[in-house]
């Protein structure tokens, strides 16, 4: 069986660049209405959030439903601040009405009276498609969905940052004990849901939980969108069966252009894997985490080209993440900056005495002490690179030249975002 699935992105390529509402309805039929009974269907489906945390979707919805009195909020999180990911952008540009269907079903199920599309300003093409799609739905009498735009920042998609921005503030994470289900947008119960997750909801509502479970595993059912980049013959966004292994996905998209030097799984907050160790790994989220100490995250698989260096690439990522700090706590402001400085010296093979010892000590000092999870994710990917490529790390520490510094690796991190609104 092929690892590449055909659910979210199925059907002929839209003739106009994206699927119009009439084409969407002809292909799938009318949208089912949501309601309290849909929560049971959602629970049986086993759908888990595709934004990176993989939390059971029905639990998030139930928490909001318990507190909603007709004045709750549903937010479509389409900000996609992960630089290596393109899955939500591709989905929205091809099948926008699938995501909007899912949001409408969520609002009806939870008794929400406000639906918000949370969108980064970085993608003008996506913004144009969504403007057209929303206009089409309003012309048919659908409940209006308001758009809230945000600065293109890495942490702007974090749930509490979304709540802050949609409430009129900055798109910075909040250091708060309140869940968005309890006290979200303008203090109302709020569901913040990733765009891909809502697209799955739209199909589950049409075809049922048993249909959804035909693919995937018991604990990770269904399909997911993966962004494949780096040392691949056909990089891009693919829908994959969660029963698949990493190796089967790579084979199904044509394999590599040359032997891979390693891989980063899960994006900038992900896990580094040495060459020859990852092909047999399953995509099943829990197996990855428990048996292999790896995170699937937002579904990125970035293969490092032959001759590339994970120490160099990890340092570039760390520098970007340090610059993207929201500036709200010491571990992020000072800890990530100090780590980035030391790692720049190590990556360029000009370390100072004691640099690597300081790096490991600072990693432990930063971990778990931030106002949000940004510093945890930053040091997590760094620690995994240092462990997985410890032999090559010794080359840098000995002051030997590394050709990875001049070899094209992953797409470079974007320029630092400006502003927080």
N, C-alpha and C positions, 0 to 999 in steps of 0.2 A: 504494500500500500504506500502511495506517495505521502511524503510528509507535508506537502503543500496542500492546504485545504481550499475550499471555494464557497465560503458563506458570506462574509461581509462584503467581499469585493467580487462576488459572482455576477454572471450575466455579461452581455456584450459591453464593450467599452462605450461609455456615453458619447453620443454624437457631437455634443456641444461642449465637451470638456468636463462637464459634470452632469449628473443625472437630474433632469428636471422633475418637478413634482408629478406631472402627467406620466412620465416614463416610470417613475418610482411606483406609482399606483397601478399601472398596467402590469408591472413585473411582479409585485408582491400583494396587490389587493389593498383594500382599505385598512387603515390602522385600527387594531383592536383598542378598545377603551380600557384604561386602567381602573383600579378599584381595590378595596381592601383584600379581596380574594386573591389578587395577583401576587401578594406577598408569599402565599403558600407555594405558588408556581415557581417563584423566584428562589425560594428556599430549596425546593426539590431539584432545581436545575444545577445548584452548586456553583453558580456564577460567582467569580471573585473579581475584584476591581483590577482593571488593567493599567492603572496609573503608576504602579510600581510596588505598592505594599501588598497586593493580592489579598486584601481583607474580604471576607464573605459579604457580598453585596446586600443580601437580605438583612443582615444584621444592621448595616448602616441605615437602610430604609426603615426598618422596624423601630429604631431609636428615634427617628424623626417622626414617624407615624404616631408613636405613643405620646408625643408632646405637641403635635399639630392640632390647632383648633380652627383651622381654616385660614390661618395667617402664617404659613411657613414658606420657605424659599427653596427652589431647586436651581442649582448652578451647574451649567455645563462647563467643565474645566477643559478648555481647548488651548491653554497657553503654551504647552509643550516647550518648556525652557531647556530640556536636555539637548545639547548641541549635536549628539550623534543620532538622535531619534527623528524620524520623519513620519511615523505611522499615523498619528492623529491628523497631521496636515494632509497626507495622501487620502485618508478616509474622508475627510471633510471636503476635499476638492473633487472627489469622485462621487460619493454617496452622502451628501449633506442631509438629505431627508431621513435617512436611517437614524442618524444621531438625533435629529429633531423629534422624530417619532418617539424615541426612547425617553427624551426629556418630557414630552407631553404625557406619556404613560406614567412616568414618575410623579408628575404633578397631580394627576388624577388619583393615583394610588395613595399619595401622602396627604391629599387635601391641601396642596400648596396653591397660593394665589399669586405667586410671583416666580417667573422663570427667567433666568439670566444666562446669557452666553458670554463667557469670560474668555477674551481673545487677546493674544499678544499683537502688538502693532507691527511686528516684524514681517508678517506675511501679507502683503497687499493682495496677492492672488487669492488666498484663502478668504480674506475679508470680502472681496468682491463676490465670490461664489456664495458666501453665507448671506450677504445683503440681498442677492437675487433670490435665494431660497426662502428667506424670511418674508420677502415681499410676496412671493407666490403663495405662501401659506396664509398670509393676512388677507389676500384677495379671496381666498376660499372660506374665510370666516374663522380661521384657527385663532386660538388665543395668542395674543402678541407676546413675543419674546424680546426682552430688551437686551441690548449689547453693552457690555462694560469692557472697555479696552484698557490694557495695562502695558507698562514698560516691559521690554523683553529682557527679563532678568532671570537668572537660574532659579532663585528661590520664590519667584512670583507665583508659581503654581502650587506651592505648599498650601494645605487646606486653610490654615489660619491666615496666611497672607492673602488668599482669595477672599476670605470673609472681610478682612480689613479693607481691601481695595473696593469691593462691591458696596461696602458700607460708606464709601466716600473717603477713606484714608489712603495710606500708602500700601503698596503691595509687599509689605515686609511681614515675616512670621511674627505671631504674637507669643509672648511668654505668658501663657495662661493655662489654668487648670480646666477651663470650660471646653467641652466638646462643642463642635458646631451644631450637633443635633440638639443640644441644650440651649445654647446661646450663640447664634451665628450672625447672619447679616441683619444689621439693625436690631440685634438681640432676639431675633426670631429663630425658631428651629430651622436648621438649614441642612440640605443635602448637597454636598460638593462631590460631583461624580465626573470621572474622566470620560472624554468623548467616546472612546472605543467601547467602554463598558456600556454606555447607553445604546450604542448600535447593537450590541448583543441582546440587550433588553428588548429592543424592537422585534428581533427575530424570535426570541423566546416567547413573547406575547402572541406571535402568529402561529408558531409551530409546536410550542410546548417544551416542557423540561426533558422529557424522554428523548425528543429529537436532538436537543442540545447535547445530551450525554452520549450520543452515538459516537462522538469523537472525544479524544482526551482520555484522562484517567479518572478513577473514582474521586480522588481529592482535587484534581486539576482538570475538570471536564471542559470539553469544547475546543475551540481554536483560539489563536491569538495572532495579532499582527506583530511581525518582527521586522526591524530595520537591520539589514545586512550590509556591511560596508567593509572597506579595506581590501584585503588580498583575495578577491572573489571575481570569477568570470562575469557574473551577472548580479552586481550589487543592486539593492533596491528594497522595497517594502513588500513582504510576502505574508500571506495568511498561512499559518502552520497548525498542524494537529499537535496538541499537547502530549500525545503519546510518543511523539517522535524523539529521536536523539539529535544532538547537535550535528553529528556526522551525516545523518540522513538528510537533514536540511541542506547542508553544504553540497552534498551530491546532487540533490534535486534542483539546485540553482546553477549547476554546471561546474562545481568544484572550484579549486583555487588556481590562480595564474602561476603560482610557484609554491613550494612548501611554506606553510605559515610559520612564523617565528614565535607565535603565541596568540592569545586572544584576550579581549576584554568583554566580559559578559555582563549586561545590565546597565551599560552606560557609565557616566562619570562617577556615579556612586556604586559602581559594580565591582566585579571580582576578576582579577587577572589569572589566566590559566597558561601554564607552559605548553610549548609545542609537544604534540604527541599524547596529551593527557585529556583532551576535551572531546574528541570525536564520539566517544561512547557515552558521554554524559546525557542523561535524559532532560527534557524540558520541564518535566513535572516539578513544580515549584518546591514542594515539601521535600522530595527526594534530593533535589539539588542542595537545599539548605541543610538537611540533617545528615546526609551521607557524604557530601562533598564540600560543605562549608562555602557554598557559592550562592549568589543571588541572581535570579532571573530579571528582577527589576522591571524596567519599562520595555523589555524585549529587544534590547540592542545586542547584536553580535558583531563585534569589530575584530577582524582578523589582522594581525600585524604582518606586514609584508616581509619576505625573506630579507634579512639584513637590518630590519628595524630593531629598535631597542625599547623594551618596555620601561626601563628606568627613565629614559629620555621622555617617552610619551606620558608616563605617569607624572613626571615633574611638570610638563606643560599643562596637564589637566589640573594639578595642584595649584599652579600659579593662577590659572583662570578662576578656580574656585575661591582662592584667597581674595582675589580682586572683586569677586561677586558677593562678598560678605555684606550682610545688611547693617553691619556696624553696631550691633546691639549687645555684644558680650565679649569679654576678654579672650576666651578660648578661640573665638573666631577672628577677632581683630588682631590680636598679638600672636596667638599660637600658630595660626595658619600662615601668617606673614613670616614668622621665624622659620617654620618648616620649609616654606618655599625658598627662602634665602639659602638655607643649608643644602636643600636638594638641588638647587641650581649649581652650586659648587660641585656636588657629587656627580651630577649628570654631565657636567662639562669636564669631568676627570681632573678637577683641581680642588680636591677636598682639603679642608683644614683638619688638623689633628683633633680627633674626638667628634667629628661631625656626625658620623653614623650613630654613635652612642647617644648624642644629643637628640638626633631624630627619633630614635626609639623611645627615649624618655619623654619627649614632647608629645609623641603620639598618645602615650598613655595618660599624660596630663590633660590633653584636649578631650579625649574620648569620654562621652557621657556627661560633659560639663557645660555644653552650650545651651543657649536660650532656645535653640531649635536643633534639628538633626543635621543641619548643614555641616558643621565641623566633623560630626561622626562619619558622614558619607565621604568627606574629603580625605580624612586620615584612613578610612577603611580601604579605599582603593589603593592608596599609597602603601599601606602595610601589606596588602596582598601582592603588590608588585615586588616589594623588597623580599618577601618570602618565596614567591614563585620563581624569581629570577636571581636567587642569592648568589649563584655561581658567577653570573655575569656582573652582578653588583661588585664583586671583588675586583673585577677589571677596572671599574671606575675608581674604586677606593685606592687601587695601586697606582693611579695616575696614568693608566694606559689609554691611548686614544680609542674612542668607540665610533665606528662608522655609522652607527645608528643616529648620531647627531646630524648627519648630512643626508640620511636616507629618508625618502618620502614615507611617512607613516600614515596616521589617521588624518582625516580632514582637520586643519588647525582650529583651535578654539576660536569662537567669534570675538570680536572686539568687545570690551567691557560695556555693558549697558549703561545708559544715562538716565538719571532720575528714577523715581519709584512710583510713578503714577501713569 
